[in-house]
Amino acid sequence: MSPMAWARTAACHDRLELPWTEDGDWSLRVEVRRMRVVCASCPVLRACATYAEEEGICGGFWAGEWRTEAKVLARHRLARDAA
Ligand code: SF4
């Protein structure tokens, strides 16, 4: 099975007009609100969040938030310090 098999039922599949892969700094607030609403109703939100975290993805909008290098590094530091 593909490591992204969960994505077949993603709620964002038919919302390609939204800037999922853009840089958050260039997106309109209304678009970000719409993406958050789509993610909130997504049946694979948890799988999406886990995949993005495990893969260390540093770009685009995943599981209700922008993935930035700063956020990913901060989470890794927190996890390391908690261990
Ligand atoms: S949680 Fe959001 S970004 Fe992730 S698959 Fe669902 S709709 Fe797409």
Residues whose N, C-alpha, C, O or C-beta is under 5 A from the ligand:
A	BS01	SF4	A10 A11 C12 V38 C39 C42 V44 L45 C48 F61 W62 A63 G64
